[in-house]
Amino acid sequence: MFWTSASEDPMSGCGGLYKIYMENLAEAVAVCKKFGWGYDVVYPHHRWHTRKNYGDNFQWKGLPKEREAYD
């Protein structure tokens, strides 16, 4: 036996917040206006990662530098 919901509204389960991804901005805005949804446009932030090697964590980095004495 399965539990059934009293509501068939797909927006009720998530508090009314959905993320939709479209190919272009005009298409996304048109879909939101068609269904009467409010919308916010958020542009993606591109993060650039440098390629790191796990072995670099264990390489010899030289002798430790001397630290100044605390007063």
PQR file of N, CA, C, O and H, with PARSE charges and radii, in Angstrom:
ATOM      1  N   MET A   1       0.842  -1.167   0.000 -0.4000 1.5000
ATOM      2  CA  MET A   1       0.000   0.000   0.000 -0.0000 2.0000
ATOM      3  C   MET A   1       0.895   1.240   0.000  0.5500 1.7000
ATOM      4  O   MET A   1       1.923   1.277   0.677 -0.5500 1.4000
ATOM      5  N   PHE A   2       0.498   2.235  -0.753 -0.4000 1.5000
ATOM      6  CA  PHE A   2       1.295   3.437  -0.901 -0.0000 2.0000
ATOM      7  C   PHE A   2       0.627   4.613  -0.211  0.5500 1.7000
ATOM      8  O   PHE A   2      -0.597   4.684  -0.111 -0.5500 1.4000
ATOM      9  H   PHE A   2      -0.337   2.205  -1.303  0.4000 1.0000
ATOM     10  N   TRP A   3       1.447   5.523   0.258 -0.4000 1.5000
ATOM     11  CA  TRP A   3       0.947   6.753   0.852 -0.0000 2.0000
ATOM     12  C   TRP A   3       0.607   7.713  -0.271  0.5500 1.7000
ATOM     13  O   TRP A   3       1.406   7.906  -1.188 -0.5500 1.4000
ATOM     14  H   TRP A   3       2.442   5.466   0.177  0.4000 1.0000
ATOM     15  N   THR A   4      -0.550   8.305  -0.209 -0.4000 1.5000
ATOM     16  CA  THR A   4      -0.946   9.249  -1.243 -0.0000 2.0000
ATOM     17  C   THR A   4      -1.049  10.640  -0.647  0.5500 1.7000
ATOM     18  O   THR A   4      -1.380  10.813   0.526 -0.5500 1.4000
ATOM     19  H   THR A   4      -1.199   8.148   0.535  0.4000 1.0000
ATOM     20  N   SER A   5      -0.767  11.596  -1.456 -0.4000 1.5000
ATOM     21  CA  SER A   5      -0.816  12.982  -1.016 -0.0000 2.0000
ATOM     22  C   SER A   5      -2.221  13.528  -1.202  0.5500 1.7000
ATOM     23  O   SER A   5      -2.936  13.107  -2.112 -0.5500 1.4000
ATOM     24  H   SER A   5      -0.499  11.455  -2.409  0.4000 1.0000
ATOM     25  N   ALA A   6      -2.616  14.447  -0.363 -0.4000 1.5000
ATOM     26  CA  ALA A   6      -3.928  15.069  -0.472 -0.0000 2.0000
ATOM     27  C   ALA A   6      -3.939  16.136  -1.554  0.5500 1.7000
ATOM     28  O   ALA A   6      -5.005  16.567  -1.993 -0.5500 1.4000
ATOM     29  H   ALA A   6      -2.035  14.789   0.376  0.4000 1.0000
ATOM     30  N   SER A   7      -2.763  16.561  -1.983 -0.4000 1.5000
ATOM     31  CA  SER A   7      -2.666  17.629  -2.962 -0.0000 2.0000
ATOM     32  C   SER A   7      -1.988  17.122  -4.226  0.5500 1.7000
ATOM     33  O   SER A   7      -1.015  16.371  -4.150 -0.5500 1.4000
ATOM     34  H   SER A   7      -1.897  16.211  -1.626  0.4000 1.0000
ATOM     35  N   GLU A   8      -2.477  17.513  -5.351 -0.4000 1.5000
ATOM     36  CA  GLU A   8      -1.858  17.160  -6.626 -0.0000 2.0000
ATOM     37  C   GLU A   8      -1.010  18.318  -7.160  0.5500 1.7000
ATOM     38  O   GLU A   8      -0.522  18.268  -8.290 -0.5500 1.4000
ATOM     39  H   GLU A   8      -3.267  18.123  -5.413  0.4000 1.0000
ATOM     40  N   ASP A   9      -0.840  19.351  -6.347 -0.4000 1.5000
ATOM     41  CA  ASP A   9      -0.079  20.523  -6.769 -0.0000 2.0000
ATOM     42  C   ASP A   9       1.409  20.207  -6.717  0.5500 1.7000
ATOM     43  O   ASP A   9       1.927  19.945  -5.631 -0.5500 1.4000
ATOM     44  H   ASP A   9      -1.236  19.391  -5.430  0.4000 1.0000
ATOM     45  N   PRO A  10       2.125  20.221  -7.849 -0.5600 1.5000
ATOM     46  CA  PRO A  10       3.551  19.904  -7.826  0.2800 2.0000
ATOM     47  C   PRO A  10       4.399  20.966  -7.123  0.5500 1.7000
ATOM     48  O   PRO A  10       5.536  20.690  -6.741 -0.5500 1.4000
ATOM     49  N   MET A  11       3.859  22.173  -6.950 -0.4000 1.5000
ATOM     50  CA  MET A  11       4.618  23.246  -6.313 -0.0000 2.0000
ATOM     51  C   MET A  11       4.511  23.198  -4.793  0.5500 1.7000
ATOM     52  O   MET A  11       5.242  23.917  -4.112 -0.5500 1.4000
ATOM     53  H   MET A  11       2.935  22.397  -7.261  0.4000 1.0000
ATOM     54  N   SER A  12       3.628  22.377  -4.245 -0.4000 1.5000
ATOM     55  CA  SER A  12       3.395  22.404  -2.815 -0.0000 2.0000
ATOM     56  C   SER A  12       4.496  21.716  -2.020  0.5500 1.7000
ATOM     57  O   SER A  12       4.692  22.051  -0.852 -0.5500 1.4000
ATOM     58  H   SER A  12       3.035  21.793  -4.799  0.4000 1.0000
ATOM     59  N   GLY A  13       5.208  20.786  -2.594 -0.4000 1.5000
ATOM     60  CA  GLY A  13       6.197  20.019  -1.854 -0.0000 2.0000
ATOM     61  C   GLY A  13       7.499  20.732  -1.605  0.5500 1.7000
ATOM     62  O   GLY A  13       8.241  20.350  -0.700 -0.5500 1.4000
ATOM     63  H   GLY A  13       5.048  20.514  -3.543  0.4000 1.0000
ATOM     64  N   CYS A  14       7.801  21.747  -2.368 -0.4000 1.5000
ATOM     65  CA  CYS A  14       9.113  22.379  -2.235 -0.0000 2.0000
ATOM     66  C   CYS A  14       9.018  23.834  -1.809  0.5500 1.7000
ATOM     67  O   CYS A  14       9.999  24.570  -1.919 -0.5500 1.4000
ATOM     68  H   CYS A  14       7.198  22.058  -3.103  0.4000 1.0000
ATOM     69  N   GLY A  15       7.898  24.253  -1.340 -0.4000 1.5000
ATOM     70  CA  GLY A  15       7.758  25.631  -0.908 -0.0000 2.0000
ATOM     71  C   GLY A  15       7.615  26.604  -2.065  0.5500 1.7000
ATOM     72  O   GLY A  15       7.736  27.814  -1.875 -0.5500 1.4000
ATOM     73  H   GLY A  15       7.101  23.655  -1.251  0.4000 1.0000
ATOM     74  N   GLY A  16       7.359  26.090  -3.262 -0.4000 1.5000
ATOM     75  CA  GLY A  16       7.159  26.954  -4.421 -0.0000 2.0000
ATOM     76  C   GLY A  16       8.446  27.363  -5.117  0.5500 1.7000
ATOM     77  O   GLY A  16       8.419  28.238  -5.982 -0.5500 1.4000
ATOM     78  H   GLY A  16       7.260  25.107  -3.416  0.4000 1.0000
ATOM     79  N   LEU A  17       9.574  26.754  -4.765 -0.4000 1.5000
ATOM     80  CA  LEU A  17      10.834  27.123  -5.397 -0.0000 2.0000
ATOM     81  C   LEU A  17      11.308  26.004  -6.309  0.5500 1.7000
ATOM     82  O   LEU A  17      11.544  24.882  -5.861 -0.5500 1.4000
ATOM     83  H   LEU A  17       9.597  26.042  -4.063  0.4000 1.0000
ATOM     84  N   TYR A  18      11.441  26.309  -7.556 -0.4000 1.5000
ATOM     85  CA  TYR A  18      11.971  25.371  -8.540 -0.0000 2.0000
ATOM     86  C   TYR A  18      13.104  26.038  -9.284  0.5500 1.7000
ATOM     87  O   TYR A  18      13.122  27.261  -9.430 -0.5500 1.4000
ATOM     88  H   TYR A  18      11.250  27.220  -7.920  0.4000 1.0000
ATOM     89  N   LYS A  19      14.042  25.254  -9.752 -0.4000 1.5000
ATOM     90  CA  LYS A  19      15.079  25.748 -10.647 -0.0000 2.0000
ATOM     91  C   LYS A  19      14.844  25.112 -12.004  0.5500 1.7000
ATOM     92  O   LYS A  19      14.736  23.890 -12.113 -0.5500 1.4000
ATOM     93  H   LYS A  19      14.027  24.261  -9.633  0.4000 1.0000
ATOM     94  N   ILE A  20      14.766  25.928 -13.022 -0.4000 1.5000
ATOM     95  CA  ILE A  20      14.641  25.398 -14.365 -0.0000 2.0000
ATOM     96  C   ILE A  20      15.830  25.882 -15.170  0.5500 1.7000
ATOM     97  O   ILE A  20      16.317  26.996 -14.977 -0.5500 1.4000
ATOM     98  H   ILE A  20      14.854  26.920 -12.933  0.4000 1.0000
ATOM     99  N   TYR A  21      16.285  25.045 -16.062 -0.4000 1.5000
ATOM    100  CA  TYR A  21      17.444  25.365 -16.886 -0.0000 2.0000
ATOM    101  C   TYR A  21      17.008  25.307 -18.347  0.5500 1.7000
ATOM    102  O   TYR A  21      16.484  24.292 -18.805 -0.5500 1.4000
ATOM    103  H   TYR A  21      15.889  24.140 -16.219  0.4000 1.0000
ATOM    104  N   MET A  22      17.224  26.385 -19.062 -0.4000 1.5000
ATOM    105  CA  MET A  22      16.836  26.476 -20.466 -0.0000 2.0000
ATOM    106  C   MET A  22      18.069  26.818 -21.299  0.5500 1.7000
ATOM    107  O   MET A  22      19.117  27.192 -20.773 -0.5500 1.4000
ATOM    108  H   MET A  22      17.650  27.210 -18.690  0.4000 1.0000
ATOM    109  N   GLU A  23      17.913  26.680 -22.589 -0.4000 1.5000
ATOM    110  CA  GLU A  23      19.023  26.973 -23.504 -0.0000 2.0000
ATOM    111  C   GLU A  23      19.296  28.476 -23.597  0.5500 1.7000
ATOM    112  O   GLU A  23      20.450  28.886 -23.723 -0.5500 1.4000
ATOM    113  H   GLU A  23      17.061  26.376 -23.016  0.4000 1.0000
ATOM    114  N   ASN A  24      18.254  29.291 -23.536 -0.4000 1.5000
ATOM    115  CA  ASN A  24      18.476  30.731 -23.618 -0.0000 2.0000
ATOM    116  C   ASN A  24      17.512  31.459 -22.686  0.5500 1.7000
ATOM    117  O   ASN A  24      16.518  30.893 -22.233 -0.5500 1.4000
ATOM    118  H   ASN A  24      17.317  28.958 -23.433  0.4000 1.0000
ATOM    119  N   LEU A  25      17.815  32.687 -22.416 -0.4000 1.5000
ATOM    120  CA  LEU A  25      17.057  33.488 -21.458 -0.0000 2.0000
ATOM    121  C   LEU A  25      15.639  33.762 -21.942  0.5500 1.7000
ATOM    122  O   LEU A  25      14.698  33.719 -21.149 -0.5500 1.4000
ATOM    123  H   LEU A  25      18.623  33.147 -22.784  0.4000 1.0000
ATOM    124  N   ALA A  26      15.474  34.043 -23.227 -0.4000 1.5000
ATOM    125  CA  ALA A  26      14.146  34.366 -23.754 -0.0000 2.0000
ATOM    126  C   ALA A  26      13.182  33.191 -23.600  0.5500 1.7000
ATOM    127  O   ALA A  26      12.010  33.386 -23.278 -0.5500 1.4000
ATOM    128  H   ALA A  26      16.238  34.077 -23.871  0.4000 1.0000
ATOM    129  N   GLU A  27      13.670  31.977 -23.828 -0.4000 1.5000
ATOM    130  CA  GLU A  27      12.826  30.792 -23.685 -0.0000 2.0000
ATOM    131  C   GLU A  27      12.406  30.589 -22.230  0.5500 1.7000
ATOM    132  O   GLU A  27      11.253  30.253 -21.960 -0.5500 1.4000
ATOM    133  H   GLU A  27      14.622  31.818 -24.089  0.4000 1.0000
ATOM    134  N   ALA A  28      13.326  30.788 -21.301 -0.4000 1.5000
ATOM    135  CA  ALA A  28      13.026  30.613 -19.883 -0.0000 2.0000
ATOM    136  C   ALA A  28      12.001  31.636 -19.400  0.5500 1.7000
ATOM    137  O   ALA A  28      11.086  31.295 -18.650 -0.5500 1.4000
ATOM    138  H   ALA A  28      14.263  31.060 -21.521  0.4000 1.0000
ATOM    139  N   VAL A  29      12.151  32.878 -19.823 -0.4000 1.5000
ATOM    140  CA  VAL A  29      11.203  33.924 -19.424 -0.0000 2.0000
ATOM    141  C   VAL A  29       9.826  33.645 -20.021  0.5500 1.7000
ATOM    142  O   VAL A  29       8.808  33.860 -19.362 -0.5500 1.4000
ATOM    143  H   VAL A  29      12.894  33.155 -20.432  0.4000 1.0000
ATOM    144  N   ALA A  30       9.790  33.169 -21.262 -0.4000 1.5000
ATOM    145  CA  ALA A  30       8.506  32.864 -21.911 -0.0000 2.0000
ATOM    146  C   ALA A  30       7.774  31.745 -21.177  0.5500 1.7000
ATOM    147  O   ALA A  30       6.557  31.817 -21.010 -0.5500 1.4000
ATOM    148  H   ALA A  30      10.616  32.995 -21.798  0.4000 1.0000
ATOM    149  N   VAL A  31       8.492  30.712 -20.737 -0.4000 1.5000
ATOM    150  CA  VAL A  31       7.864  29.609 -20.003 -0.0000 2.0000
ATOM    151  C   VAL A  31       7.317  30.098 -18.674  0.5500 1.7000
ATOM    152  O   VAL A  31       6.203  29.737 -18.295 -0.5500 1.4000
ATOM    153  H   VAL A  31       9.481  30.653 -20.873  0.4000 1.0000
ATOM    154  N   CYS A  32       8.078  30.912 -17.964 -0.4000 1.5000
ATOM    155  CA  CYS A  32       7.622  31.436 -16.673 -0.0000 2.0000
ATOM    156  C   CYS A  32       6.383  32.309 -16.827  0.5500 1.7000
ATOM    157  O   CYS A  32       5.454  32.222 -16.024 -0.5500 1.4000
ATOM    158  H   CYS A  32       8.983  31.205 -18.272  0.4000 1.0000
ATOM    159  N   LYS A  33       6.371  33.144 -17.852 -0.4000 1.5000
ATOM    160  CA  LYS A  33       5.204  34.006 -18.081 -0.0000 2.0000
ATOM    161  C   LYS A  33       3.988  33.179 -18.497  0.5500 1.7000
ATOM    162  O   LYS A  33       2.859  33.502 -18.128 -0.5500 1.4000
ATOM    163  H   LYS A  33       7.126  33.214 -18.504  0.4000 1.0000
ATOM    164  N   LYS A  34       4.219  32.110 -19.267 -0.4000 1.5000
ATOM    165  CA  LYS A  34       3.120  31.262 -19.721 -0.0000 2.0000
ATOM    166  C   LYS A  34       2.391  30.615 -18.544  0.5500 1.7000
ATOM    167  O   LYS A  34       1.164  30.522 -18.541 -0.5500 1.4000
ATOM    168  H   LYS A  34       5.136  31.847 -19.567  0.4000 1.0000
ATOM    169  N   PHE A  35       3.155  30.170 -17.548 -0.4000 1.5000
ATOM    170  CA  PHE A  35       2.560  29.505 -16.395 -0.0000 2.0000
ATOM    171  C   PHE A  35       2.245  30.467 -15.252  0.5500 1.7000
ATOM    172  O   PHE A  35       1.699  30.055 -14.228 -0.5500 1.4000
ATOM    173  H   PHE A  35       4.153  30.246 -17.550  0.4000 1.0000
ATOM    174  N   GLY A  36       2.581  31.733 -15.417 -0.4000 1.5000
ATOM    175  CA  GLY A  36       2.287  32.720 -14.388 -0.0000 2.0000
ATOM    176  C   GLY A  36       3.223  32.650 -13.194  0.5500 1.7000
ATOM    177  O   GLY A  36       2.852  33.048 -12.090 -0.5500 1.4000
ATOM    178  H   GLY A  36       3.024  32.068 -16.249  0.4000 1.0000
ATOM    179  N   TRP A  37       4.420  32.154 -13.402 -0.4000 1.5000
ATOM    180  CA  TRP A  37       5.409  32.033 -12.328 -0.0000 2.0000
ATOM    181  C   TRP A  37       6.242  33.301 -12.230  0.5500 1.7000
ATOM    182  O   TRP A  37       6.529  33.935 -13.245 -0.5500 1.4000
ATOM    183  H   TRP A  37       4.722  31.831 -14.299  0.4000 1.0000
ATOM    184  N   GLY A  38       6.628  33.671 -11.031 -0.4000 1.5000
ATOM    185  CA  GLY A  38       7.611  34.725 -10.860 -0.0000 2.0000
ATOM    186  C   GLY A  38       8.987  34.134 -11.146  0.5500 1.7000
ATOM    187  O   GLY A  38       9.172  32.922 -11.032 -0.5500 1.4000
ATOM    188  H   GLY A  38       6.396  33.156 -10.206  0.4000 1.0000
ATOM    189  N   TYR A  39       9.931  34.951 -11.506 -0.4000 1.5000
ATOM    190  CA  TYR A  39      11.251  34.410 -11.839 -0.0000 2.0000
ATOM    191  C   TYR A  39      12.354  35.387 -11.468  0.5500 1.7000
ATOM    192  O   TYR A  39      12.149  36.601 -11.467 -0.5500 1.4000
ATOM    193  H   TYR A  39       9.781  35.935 -11.598  0.4000 1.0000
ATOM    194  N   ASP A  40      13.513  34.854 -11.156 -0.4000 1.5000
ATOM    195  CA  ASP A  40      14.744  35.602 -10.949 -0.0000 2.0000
ATOM    196  C   ASP A  40      15.782  35.005 -11.876  0.5500 1.7000
ATOM    197  O   ASP A  40      15.907  33.784 -11.971 -0.5500 1.4000
ATOM    198  H   ASP A  40      13.680  33.868 -11.157  0.4000 1.0000
ATOM    199  N   VAL A  41      16.521  35.849 -12.555 -0.4000 1.5000
ATOM    200  CA  VAL A  41      17.566  35.373 -13.453 -0.0000 2.0000
ATOM    201  C   VAL A  41      18.878  35.416 -12.704  0.5500 1.7000
ATOM    202  O   VAL A  41      19.277  36.465 -12.199 -0.5500 1.4000
ATOM    203  H   VAL A  41      16.420  36.841 -12.479  0.4000 1.0000
ATOM    204  N   VAL A  42      19.555  34.274 -12.630 -0.4000 1.5000
ATOM    205  CA  VAL A  42      20.850  34.176 -11.969 -0.0000 2.0000
ATOM    206  C   VAL A  42      21.850  33.670 -12.992  0.5500 1.7000
ATOM    207  O   VAL A  42      21.692  32.577 -13.535 -0.5500 1.4000
ATOM    208  H   VAL A  42      19.231  33.421 -13.041  0.4000 1.0000
ATOM    209  N   TYR A  43      22.867  34.453 -13.252 -0.4000 1.5000
ATOM    210  CA  TYR A  43      23.886  34.043 -14.205 -0.0000 2.0000
ATOM    211  C   TYR A  43      24.927  33.185 -13.495  0.5500 1.7000
ATOM    212  O   TYR A  43      25.286  33.470 -12.352 -0.5500 1.4000
ATOM    213  H   TYR A  43      22.995  35.341 -12.811  0.4000 1.0000
ATOM    214  N   PRO A  44      25.411  32.147 -14.151 -0.5600 1.5000
ATOM    215  CA  PRO A  44      26.376  31.249 -13.493  0.2800 2.0000
ATOM    216  C   PRO A  44      27.721  31.939 -13.283  0.5500 1.7000
ATOM    217  O   PRO A  44      28.157  32.759 -14.091 -0.5500 1.4000
ATOM    218  N   HIS A  45      28.360  31.581 -12.178 -0.4000 1.5000
ATOM    219  CA  HIS A  45      29.703  32.072 -11.895 -0.0000 2.0000
ATOM    220  C   HIS A  45      30.672  30.987 -12.320  0.5500 1.7000
ATOM    221  O   HIS A  45      30.598  29.853 -11.846 -0.5500 1.4000
ATOM    222  H   HIS A  45      28.006  30.915 -11.522  0.4000 1.0000
ATOM    223  N   HIS A  46      31.570  31.336 -13.205 -0.4000 1.5000
ATOM    224  CA  HIS A  46      32.538  30.341 -13.673 -0.0000 2.0000
ATOM    225  C   HIS A  46      33.728  30.322 -12.729  0.5500 1.7000
ATOM    226  O   HIS A  46      34.351  31.352 -12.468 -0.5500 1.4000
ATOM    227  H   HIS A  46      31.630  32.257 -13.589  0.4000 1.0000
ATOM    228  N   ARG A  47      34.028  29.153 -12.232 -0.4000 1.5000
ATOM    229  CA  ARG A  47      35.176  28.992 -11.346 -0.0000 2.0000
ATOM    230  C   ARG A  47      36.265  28.280 -12.127  0.5500 1.7000
ATOM    231  O   ARG A  47      36.018  27.267 -12.782 -0.5500 1.4000
ATOM    232  H   ARG A  47      33.522  28.316 -12.444  0.4000 1.0000
ATOM    233  N   TRP A  48      37.454  28.813 -12.051 -0.4000 1.5000
ATOM    234  CA  TRP A  48      38.584  28.212 -12.752 -0.0000 2.0000
ATOM    235  C   TRP A  48      39.393  27.418 -11.752  0.5500 1.7000
ATOM    236  O   TRP A  48      39.832  27.949 -10.732 -0.5500 1.4000
ATOM    237  H   TRP A  48      37.655  29.636 -11.519  0.4000 1.0000
ATOM    238  N   HIS A  49      39.587  26.169 -12.041 -0.4000 1.5000
ATOM    239  CA  HIS A  49      40.359  25.296 -11.175 -0.0000 2.0000
ATOM    240  C   HIS A  49      41.699  25.006 -11.829  0.5500 1.7000
ATOM    241  O   HIS A  49      41.791  24.799 -13.039 -0.5500 1.4000
ATOM    242  H   HIS A  49      39.231  25.737 -12.869  0.4000 1.0000
ATOM    243  N   THR A  50      42.714  24.996 -11.016 -0.4000 1.5000
ATOM    244  CA  THR A  50      44.010  24.570 -11.528 -0.0000 2.0000
ATOM    245  C   THR A  50      44.151  23.088 -11.271  0.5500 1.7000
ATOM    246  O   THR A  50      43.694  22.576 -10.249 -0.5500 1.4000
ATOM    247  H   THR A  50      42.639  25.165 -10.033  0.4000 1.0000
ATOM    248  N   ARG A  51      44.778  22.411 -12.191 -0.4000 1.5000
ATOM    249  CA  ARG A  51      44.962  20.982 -12.044 -0.0000 2.0000
ATOM    250  C   ARG A  51      46.030  20.730 -10.989  0.5500 1.7000
ATOM    251  O   ARG A  51      47.129  21.280 -11.069 -0.5500 1.4000
ATOM    252  H   ARG A  51      45.150  22.827 -13.021  0.4000 1.0000
ATOM    253  N   LYS A  52      45.711  19.909 -10.013 -0.4000 1.5000
ATOM    254  CA  LYS A  52      46.634  19.627  -8.920 -0.0000 2.0000
ATOM    255  C   LYS A  52      46.997  18.152  -8.936  0.5500 1.7000
ATOM    256  O   LYS A  52      46.200  17.298  -9.324 -0.5500 1.4000
ATOM    257  H   LYS A  52      44.819  19.463  -9.948  0.4000 1.0000
ATOM    258  N   ASN A  53      48.191  17.883  -8.516 -0.4000 1.5000
ATOM    259  CA  ASN A  53      48.677  16.526  -8.452 -0.0000 2.0000
ATOM    260  C   ASN A  53      48.731  16.098  -6.991  0.5500 1.7000
ATOM    261  O   ASN A  53      49.256  16.828  -6.151 -0.5500 1.4000
ATOM    262  H   ASN A  53      48.839  18.577  -8.201  0.4000 1.0000
ATOM    263  N   TYR A  54      48.198  14.929  -6.683 -0.4000 1.5000
ATOM    264  CA  TYR A  54      48.179  14.436  -5.310 -0.0000 2.0000
ATOM    265  C   TYR A  54      49.597  14.256  -4.781  0.5500 1.7000
ATOM    266  O   TYR A  54      49.843  14.484  -3.597 -0.5500 1.4000
ATOM    267  H   TYR A  54      47.771  14.336  -7.366  0.4000 1.0000
ATOM    268  N   GLY A  55      50.514  13.860  -5.619 -0.4000 1.5000
ATOM    269  CA  GLY A  55      51.891  13.644  -5.196 -0.0000 2.0000
ATOM    270  C   GLY A  55      52.592  14.920  -4.753  0.5500 1.7000
ATOM    271  O   GLY A  55      53.571  14.855  -4.009 -0.5500 1.4000
ATOM    272  H   GLY A  55      50.314  13.675  -6.581  0.4000 1.0000
ATOM    273  N   ASP A  56      52.113  16.078  -5.195 -0.4000 1.5000
ATOM    274  CA  ASP A  56      52.734  17.350  -4.803 -0.0000 2.0000
ATOM    275  C   ASP A  56      52.599  17.603  -3.301  0.5500 1.7000
ATOM    276  O   ASP A  56      53.374  18.380  -2.743 -0.5500 1.4000
ATOM    277  H   ASP A  56      51.318  16.131  -5.800  0.4000 1.0000
ATOM    278  N   ASN A  57      51.644  16.974  -2.642 -0.4000 1.5000
ATOM    279  CA  ASN A  57      51.486  17.142  -1.200 -0.0000 2.0000
ATOM    280  C   ASN A  57      52.667  16.563  -0.435  0.5500 1.7000
ATOM    281  O   ASN A  57      52.925  16.972   0.697 -0.5500 1.4000
ATOM    282  H   ASN A  57      51.014  16.343  -3.096  0.4000 1.0000
ATOM    283  N   PHE A  58      53.385  15.622  -1.028 -0.4000 1.5000
ATOM    284  CA  PHE A  58      54.452  14.915  -0.331 -0.0000 2.0000
ATOM    285  C   PHE A  58      55.837  15.252  -0.862  0.5500 1.7000
ATOM    286  O   PHE A  58      56.809  14.604  -0.474 -0.5500 1.4000
ATOM    287  H   PHE A  58      53.175  15.289  -1.947  0.4000 1.0000
ATOM    288  N   GLN A  59      55.958  16.232  -1.727 -0.4000 1.5000
ATOM    289  CA  GLN A  59      57.260  16.607  -2.273 -0.0000 2.0000
ATOM    290  C   GLN A  59      58.090  17.345  -1.230  0.5500 1.7000
ATOM    291  O   GLN A  59      57.556  17.967  -0.312 -0.5500 1.4000
ATOM    292  H   GLN A  59      55.168  16.758  -2.043  0.4000 1.0000
ATOM    293  N   TRP A  60      59.415  17.260  -1.395 -0.4000 1.5000
ATOM    294  CA  TRP A  60      60.343  17.992  -0.546 -0.0000 2.0000
ATOM    295  C   TRP A  60      60.240  19.469  -0.866  0.5500 1.7000
ATOM    296  O   TRP A  60      60.419  19.869  -2.016 -0.5500 1.4000
ATOM    297  H   TRP A  60      59.849  16.755  -2.141  0.4000 1.0000
ATOM    298  N   LYS A  61      59.956  20.279   0.130 -0.4000 1.5000
ATOM    299  CA  LYS A  61      59.792  21.717  -0.083 -0.0000 2.0000
ATOM    300  C   LYS A  61      60.942  22.510   0.500  0.5500 1.7000
ATOM    301  O   LYS A  61      60.879  23.737   0.569 -0.5500 1.4000
ATOM    302  H   LYS A  61      59.811  19.954   1.065  0.4000 1.0000
ATOM    303  N   GLY A  62      61.976  21.832   0.914 -0.4000 1.5000
ATOM    304  CA  GLY A  62      63.133  22.510   1.477 -0.0000 2.0000
ATOM    305  C   GLY A  62      63.059  22.549   2.989  0.5500 1.7000
ATOM    306  O   GLY A  62      62.086  22.106   3.599 -0.5500 1.4000
ATOM    307  H   GLY A  62      62.026  20.835   0.858  0.4000 1.0000
ATOM    308  N   LEU A  63      64.127  23.099   3.583 -0.4000 1.5000
ATOM    309  CA  LEU A  63      64.169  23.213   5.025 -0.0000 2.0000
ATOM    310  C   LEU A  63      63.155  24.247   5.511  0.5500 1.7000
ATOM    311  O   LEU A  63      62.869  25.216   4.808 -0.5500 1.4000
ATOM    312  H   LEU A  63      64.918  23.458   3.087  0.4000 1.0000
ATOM    313  N   PRO A  64      62.614  24.042   6.710 -0.5600 1.5000
ATOM    314  CA  PRO A  64      61.645  25.034   7.220  0.2800 2.0000
ATOM    315  C   PRO A  64      62.324  26.393   7.459  0.5500 1.7000
ATOM    316  O   PRO A  64      63.485  26.451   7.864 -0.5500 1.4000
ATOM    317  N   LYS A  65      61.604  27.453   7.210 -0.4000 1.5000
ATOM    318  CA  LYS A  65      62.135  28.793   7.420 -0.0000 2.0000
ATOM    319  C   LYS A  65      62.084  29.113   8.902  0.5500 1.7000
ATOM    320  O   LYS A  65      61.175  28.688   9.615 -0.5500 1.4000
ATOM    321  H   LYS A  65      60.661  27.405   6.881  0.4000 1.0000
ATOM    322  N   GLU A  66      63.079  29.872   9.353 -0.4000 1.5000
ATOM    323  CA  GLU A  66      63.115  30.260  10.768 -0.0000 2.0000
ATOM    324  C   GLU A  66      62.069  31.338  11.017  0.5500 1.7000
ATOM    325  O   GLU A  66      61.886  32.254  10.214 -0.5500 1.4000
ATOM    326  H   GLU A  66      63.817  30.217   8.773  0.4000 1.0000
ATOM    327  N   ARG A  67      61.395  31.204  12.145 -0.4000 1.5000
ATOM    328  CA  ARG A  67      60.374  32.176  12.508 -0.0000 2.0000
ATOM    329  C   ARG A  67      60.950  33.144  13.519  0.5500 1.7000
ATOM    330  O   ARG A  67      61.857  32.798  14.277 -0.5500 1.4000
ATOM    331  H   ARG A  67      61.544  30.461  12.797  0.4000 1.0000
ATOM    332  N   GLU A  68      60.420  34.365  13.531 -0.4000 1.5000
ATOM    333  CA  GLU A  68      60.853  35.344  14.495 -0.0000 2.0000
ATOM    334  C   GLU A  68      60.298  34.976  15.869  0.5500 1.7000
ATOM    335  O   GLU A  68      59.187  34.456  15.978 -0.5500 1.4000
ATOM    336  H   GLU A  68      59.683  34.646  12.916  0.4000 1.0000
ATOM    337  N   ALA A  69      61.070  35.244  16.907 -0.4000 1.5000
ATOM    338  CA  ALA A  69      60.642  34.927  18.271 -0.0000 2.0000
ATOM    339  C   ALA A  69      59.545  35.900  18.697  0.5500 1.7000
ATOM    340  O   ALA A  69      59.574  37.079  18.344 -0.5500 1.4000
ATOM    341  H   ALA A  69      61.972  35.666  16.819  0.4000 1.0000
ATOM    342  N   TYR A  70      58.582  35.394  19.457 -0.4000 1.5000
ATOM    343  CA  TYR A  70      57.547  36.260  19.999 -0.0000 2.0000
ATOM    344  C   TYR A  70      58.096  37.029  21.185  0.5500 1.7000
ATOM    345  O   TYR A  70      58.963  36.539  21.909 -0.5500 1.4000
ATOM    346  H   TYR A  70      58.558  34.437  19.744  0.4000 1.0000
ATOM    347  N   ASP A  71      57.591  38.221  21.377 -0.4000 1.5000
ATOM    348  CA  ASP A  71      58.030  39.051  22.520 -0.0000 2.0000
ATOM    349  C   ASP A  71      57.354  38.638  23.775  0.5500 1.7000
ATOM    350  O   ASP A  71      57.600  39.223  24.830 -0.5500 1.4000
ATOM    351  H   ASP A  71      56.887  38.619  20.789  0.4000 1.0000
TER
END
